[in-house]
Amino acid sequence: MASERTEELYRLLLSKGYPETLCRQIAYEHMNTDYTATRMLGYLYRMSHPRVEDVVDEMLAILSDREQIIRKKEMEHAQAVINDIYKNGL
């Protein structure tokens, strides 16, 4: 079941005249978390009618940012575990 933000993204993309298959792919396959959908909605509300290429470029930038955040959190967790081992031993 898609989130409310994902559904809103799908409807907004359709209302801007993009092909249905592209809208479905962006909203339901790539931007299907509240974080990514909200970021894309912000972009689309700021831009009056971006080209398809610009929408895809923004999608890739948002996904890249998300991956960097995930990697950072994973590294922070790993560092916390190492610090605990240094402090308390195995």
C-alpha distance (Angstrom), angle and dihedral (degrees) to the residues before:
residue distance angle dihedral
M1 . . .
A2 3.78 . .
S3 3.78 120.2 .
E4 3.78 122.6 -111.4
R5 3.82 90.7 -107.7
T6 3.80 91.4 51.9
E7 3.80 90.7 50.9
E8 3.81 90.3 48.4
L9 3.80 90.0 50.8
Y10 3.79 91.8 50.5
R11 3.82 92.3 49.9
L12 3.82 92.8 46.5
L13 3.80 92.7 50.3
L14 3.81 90.0 50.0
S15 3.80 92.1 47.8
K16 3.80 89.6 54.3
G17 3.80 89.3 58.5
Y18 3.79 102.1 -108.7
P19 3.83 118.2 149.5
E20 3.81 113.3 -83.5
T21 3.80 93.6 -124.7
L22 3.81 91.4 53.3
C23 3.81 91.5 47.3
R24 3.80 91.2 50.6
Q25 3.80 92.5 47.2
I26 3.80 94.3 48.6
A27 3.80 96.5 44.0
Y28 3.80 102.6 36.9
E29 3.79 104.6 28.1
H30 3.80 106.7 31.5
M31 3.81 110.5 16.2
N32 3.80 96.8 38.0
T33 3.81 99.8 129.4
D34 3.79 124.8 81.8
Y35 3.81 90.0 -117.8
T36 3.80 96.2 53.6
A37 3.81 95.0 37.9
T38 3.82 91.4 50.3
R39 3.79 91.9 49.7
M40 3.81 91.5 49.6
L41 3.81 91.5 46.3
G42 3.79 89.4 53.5
Y43 3.78 90.3 52.4
L44 3.80 93.4 47.7
Y45 3.80 93.6 47.7
R46 3.82 90.6 50.9
M47 3.80 94.9 47.9
S48 3.79 117.7 62.2
H49 3.81 98.3 -149.7
P50 3.80 116.2 -16.9
R51 3.79 120.2 -168.0
V52 3.79 117.4 -102.2
E53 3.80 88.9 -109.0
D54 3.81 90.9 55.6
V55 3.81 92.2 49.6
V56 3.80 91.4 50.8
D57 3.82 90.8 45.7
E58 3.81 90.5 52.1
M59 3.81 90.5 47.7
L60 3.80 90.5 53.6
A61 3.81 91.5 47.5
I62 3.82 91.4 51.0
L63 3.81 91.8 48.4
S64 3.79 90.3 48.4
D65 3.82 91.0 51.8
R66 3.79 89.9 49.3
E67 3.79 92.1 51.7
Q68 3.82 90.9 50.1
I69 3.81 90.6 51.8
I70 3.81 91.0 49.6
R71 3.83 91.9 49.5
K72 3.80 90.9 47.8
K73 3.81 91.8 52.0
E74 3.81 90.8 47.9
M75 3.81 91.2 50.9
E76 3.81 91.4 47.4
H77 3.79 90.1 52.0
A78 3.80 92.1 48.1
Q79 3.81 90.5 49.1
A80 3.82 90.6 49.9
V81 3.82 90.1 53.1
I82 3.81 91.3 49.1
N83 3.81 90.9 48.2
D84 3.80 90.1 51.1
I85 3.81 91.0 51.2
Y86 3.82 90.6 50.0
K87 3.77 91.0 48.9
N88 3.83 100.9 40.3
G89 3.80 103.8 18.5
L90 3.76 125.6 -132.0
